[in-house]
């Protein structure tokens, strides 16, 4: 369905907020976050995802966002990504009577 857009990589959202919105450079943003420039650059360019540690840092940098907000964006992106090749993944499911969830 063309109307349903793929979720954005969190790096794209971050780039919009920090680089375009707050007018910070990648270097200045990395310094504020307490991470190295390469780490942030990889995230902004979509080559790395948001880790729980980065989600914590982002929520401290932007107090109107939460760790859960950043991790949810990452989760939605990841799910969308693997859904694209889900049919190609060959897995042999357990029979219904085998698939008891341990409590």
C-alpha positions in Angstrom: 0.0 0.0 0.0 1.6 3.2 -1.1 -0.2 5.3 1.5 1.6 3.5 4.3 5.1 4.9 4.7 7.9 2.9 6.1 8.9 4.0 9.6 11.8 6.5 9.5 15.2 5.4 10.9 15.7 7.2 14.3 18.8 8.8 12.8 16.6 10.8 10.3 14.4 12.1 13.1 17.5 13.0 15.2 19.1 14.8 12.3 15.9 16.9 11.9 15.8 17.8 15.6 19.5 18.4 16.2 21.2 19.5 13.0 18.3 21.2 11.3 16.2 22.2 14.3 18.7 23.1 17.0 21.3 24.1 14.4 24.0 22.0 16.2 26.9 20.5 14.3 27.5 16.7 14.6 30.6 17.5 16.7 28.7 19.8 19.0 25.9 17.3 19.4 28.3 14.4 20.1 30.0 16.5 22.8 26.7 17.3 24.5 25.7 13.6 24.3 29.1 12.5 25.7 29.7 10.1 22.7 32.3 10.2 20.0 31.6 11.9 16.7 31.8 8.7 14.8 29.1 7.0 17.0 26.7 9.8 16.4 27.5 10.1 12.7 26.8 6.4 12.2 23.4 6.8 13.9 22.5 10.0 11.9 23.4 8.2 8.6 21.3 5.2 9.4 24.4 2.8 9.7 23.7 2.2 13.4 20.7 1.9 15.6 19.6 3.5 18.9 21.0 1.5 21.7 19.5 1.7 25.2 22.5 3.8 26.3 22.0 6.2 23.4 18.2 6.4 24.1 19.1 7.4 27.7 21.5 10.1 26.4 19.0 11.4 23.9 16.3 11.6 26.6 18.6 13.6 28.8 19.6 15.9 25.9 16.0 16.5 24.9 14.0 16.2 28.1 10.7 16.3 26.2 11.6 12.9 24.8 11.9 9.6 26.7 14.1 6.5 26.4 11.0 4.6 25.4 10.2 7.1 22.6 13.7 6.5 21.0 13.6 2.8 21.5 10.1 2.6 20.0 11.2 4.4 16.9 14.1 1.9 16.6 11.8 -1.1 17.2 9.3 0.0 14.6 12.1 0.6 12.1 13.6 -2.9 12.8 10.2 -4.6 12.5 9.5 -2.9 9.2 12.9 -3.9 7.9 12.7 -7.6 8.6 9.0 -7.7 7.5 10.2 -7.1 4.0 12.0 -10.4 3.8 9.9 -12.4 6.3 8.5 -14.7 3.5 12.0 -15.7 2.5 12.9 -16.9 6.0 12.5 -20.7 6.3 11.5 -21.8 9.8 9.8 -25.0 10.8 7.2 -24.1 13.4 6.4 -26.2 16.4 3.1 -28.0 16.4 0.4 -26.2 18.4 0.6 -28.7 21.2 4.4 -28.3 21.5 4.3 -24.5 21.7 3.5 -24.1 25.4 4.7 -20.8 26.8 6.7 -21.3 30.0 5.3 -19.4 33.0 
